Amino acid sequence: MRRYTRPAAVVTALGALSLAAFGAGAADATGTADRKTGSGSPSRVTADSVSWNHGTAQVNKRIIERYTSEYLPGRDPALASKFVSPDIVVHSGGQTWQGRDTYLGIVAANLTAFPDLKWTVQDMRAEGDTVAVRYTMTGTHEGPFAGVEATGKAIRSESMAFYRLSHGKIVEERAQLDMLGILRQMGAIPAA
């Protein structure tokens, strides 16, 4: 069930805004700024050209596609500002963190634990302001993770994340990481 707790979300749901209201930040993140149509003239997707819900969902999906294909593999913190809001809120494992610097710290810690960490998107669905991603993570445990020192073991985990976007940036992430599976593969918890 969708919750509308902010006036902006209600306005969005009613379709009163156009994608042009997102400004250059969203256009840059989606890669849609200054695209050419077949006629050679610039084109921009707006709520006038597609239904609002579908248009927003598709723009948000393109942003997350670029986030997963450009930022996550490249590991460039400067690139994070293109996709991640300074006020991002992250929910995972019963905990909540806030702020882009905190988020970048989590990503950096994961990359220290698994320097060869790779995310592979298996499925992606978008509706309104939310994009759901099912992905596989693979890597070698070469640094401390979840209180477990490096084991040198390879891990493979299927996990999910739900990203909520506003104005072309990720403002909230709800991640469901398969921690039990990861800890078992590292040998920290015996297999059942």
DASUL-V32439 format. One record per residue. N is the residue number from 1. RES is the residue in one small letter. SS is DSSP state (hx for helix, st for strand, lp for the rest). OMEGA is omega in radians with two decimals (* if undefined). D_FIRST is the distance of its C-alpha to the first C-alpha in Angstrom with 1 decimal. Layout:
# DASUL-V32439
N;RES;SS;OMEGA;D_FIRST
N;RES;SS;OMEGA;D_FIRST
This chain:
# DASUL-V32439
1;m;lp;-3.10;0.0
2;r;lp;3.09;3.8
3;r;lp;3.07;6.5
4;y;lp;-3.07;9.8
5;t;lp;-3.13;12.5
6;r;lp;3.12;15.4
7;p;hx;-3.12;17.3
8;a;hx;3.13;17.7
9;a;hx;3.11;14.0
10;v;hx;3.12;14.2
11;v;hx;3.12;17.5
12;t;hx;-3.11;16.2
13;a;hx;3.14;13.5
14;l;hx;3.08;16.4
15;g;lp;-3.08;18.6
16;a;lp;-3.11;21.3
17;l;lp;3.03;22.2
18;s;lp;3.13;24.0
19;l;hx;3.10;24.0
20;a;hx;3.13;27.4
21;a;hx;3.13;26.1
22;f;hx;3.09;25.1
23;g;lp;-3.03;28.8
24;a;hx;-3.12;30.9
25;g;hx;-3.14;28.7
26;a;hx;-3.14;26.0
27;a;hx;3.12;28.7
28;d;hx;-3.11;30.6
29;a;hx;-3.14;27.7
30;t;hx;-3.12;26.8
31;g;lp;-3.09;30.5
32;t;lp;-3.10;30.3
33;a;lp;3.06;32.8
34;d;lp;3.01;36.0
35;r;st;-3.14;35.3
36;k;st;3.03;37.9
37;t;lp;3.11;37.3
38;g;lp;-3.13;39.8
39;s;lp;3.14;41.9
40;g;lp;3.13;42.3
41;s;lp;-3.14;40.5
42;p;st;3.13;37.7
43;s;st;3.08;34.2
44;r;lp;3.11;30.8
45;v;lp;3.07;27.4
46;t;lp;3.11;26.1
47;a;lp;3.11;23.6
48;d;lp;-3.05;26.7
49;s;lp;3.08;27.2
50;v;lp;3.09;23.8
51;s;lp;-3.03;20.6
52;w;hx;-3.08;18.8
53;n;hx;-3.14;15.5
54;h;hx;-3.12;17.7
55;g;hx;3.12;20.3
56;t;hx;-3.13;18.1
57;a;hx;-3.11;16.5
58;q;hx;3.08;20.1
59;v;hx;3.13;21.6
60;n;hx;3.11;19.2
61;k;hx;3.10;19.9
62;r;hx;3.11;23.6
63;i;hx;-3.13;23.4
64;i;hx;3.05;22.0
65;e;hx;3.12;24.5
66;r;hx;3.10;27.2
67;y;hx;-3.10;26.0
68;t;hx;-3.11;26.2
69;s;hx;-3.10;29.4
70;e;hx;-3.06;31.2
71;y;hx;-3.04;30.3
72;l;hx;3.13;29.5
73;p;hx;-3.07;32.7
74;g;hx;3.09;34.9
75;r;lp;-3.12;34.0
76;d;lp;-3.12;35.2
77;p;hx;3.12;33.8
78;a;hx;3.14;35.0
79;l;hx;-3.13;32.6
80;a;hx;-3.11;29.6
81;s;hx;3.10;30.0
82;k;hx;-3.02;29.3
83;f;hx;-2.97;25.8
84;v;st;3.10;24.7
85;s;st;3.07;24.3
86;p;st;-3.08;26.8
87;d;st;-3.10;24.0
88;i;st;3.05;21.7
89;v;st;-3.11;19.8
90;v;st;3.08;19.7
91;h;st;3.11;18.0
92;s;st;3.07;19.8
93;g;lp;3.13;21.4
94;g;lp;3.12;20.3
95;q;st;3.11;21.9
96;t;st;3.08;21.0
97;w;st;3.13;23.5
98;q;st;3.04;23.8
99;g;lp;-3.12;26.1
100;r;hx;-3.14;27.3
101;d;hx;3.08;30.5
102;t;hx;3.13;28.8
103;y;hx;3.12;26.7
104;l;hx;3.08;30.0
105;g;hx;3.10;31.6
106;i;hx;3.13;29.1
107;v;hx;-3.14;29.7
108;a;hx;3.12;33.4
109;a;hx;3.10;33.5
110;n;hx;-3.14;31.8
111;l;hx;3.03;34.4
112;t;hx;3.13;37.2
113;a;hx;-3.09;36.1
114;f;lp;-3.05;35.7
115;p;lp;3.14;37.8
116;d;lp;-3.08;37.3
117;l;lp;3.13;33.6
118;k;st;3.07;32.1
119;w;st;3.07;28.5
120;t;st;-3.14;28.1
121;v;st;3.11;24.9
122;q;st;-3.10;24.3
123;d;st;3.13;21.2
124;m;st;3.12;19.0
125;r;st;-3.13;16.0
126;a;st;3.03;14.7
127;e;st;3.13;12.1
128;g;lp;-3.08;12.5
129;d;lp;-3.05;13.3
130;t;st;3.06;12.4
131;v;st;3.10;14.8
132;a;st;-3.12;14.6
133;v;st;2.98;18.2
134;r;st;-3.02;19.8
135;y;st;3.04;23.3
136;t;st;3.05;26.6
137;m;st;3.04;28.6
138;t;st;3.12;32.3
139;g;st;3.13;35.0
140;t;st;-3.07;38.0
141;h;lp;-3.07;37.7
142;e;lp;3.11;40.5
143;g;lp;-3.10;39.4
144;p;lp;3.11;37.8
145;f;st;3.11;34.2
146;a;lp;3.11;32.4
147;g;lp;-3.13;35.8
148;v;st;3.10;37.4
149;e;lp;-3.09;40.4
150;a;lp;3.12;41.0
151;t;lp;-3.08;41.7
152;g;lp;-3.10;42.3
153;k;lp;3.07;40.0
154;a;st;3.08;37.8
155;i;st;3.03;34.1
156;r;st;-3.07;31.5
157;s;st;2.99;27.8
158;e;st;-3.06;24.7
159;s;st;3.14;21.7
160;m;st;3.02;18.4
161;a;st;3.05;17.1
162;f;st;-3.12;14.1
163;y;st;3.03;15.6
164;r;st;-3.08;14.3
165;l;st;3.04;17.1
166;s;st;3.14;18.7
167;h;lp;3.03;22.1
168;g;lp;-3.14;22.7
169;k;st;3.09;22.4
170;i;st;3.13;20.1
171;v;st;-3.14;18.9
172;e;st;3.05;16.8
173;e;st;3.01;17.0
174;r;st;-3.04;15.3
175;a;st;3.04;18.0
176;q;st;-3.13;18.5
177;l;lp;3.11;22.3
178;d;lp;-3.10;24.2
179;m;hx;3.14;26.5
180;l;hx;3.12;28.0
181;g;hx;3.14;29.1
182;i;hx;-3.13;30.5
183;l;hx;3.09;32.4
184;r;hx;-3.13;33.8
185;q;hx;3.11;35.0
186;m;hx;-3.13;36.7
187;g;lp;-3.14;38.4
188;a;lp;3.11;36.9
189;i;lp;3.14;35.5
190;p;lp;3.08;37.4
191;a;lp;-3.10;35.9
192;a;lp;*;34.9
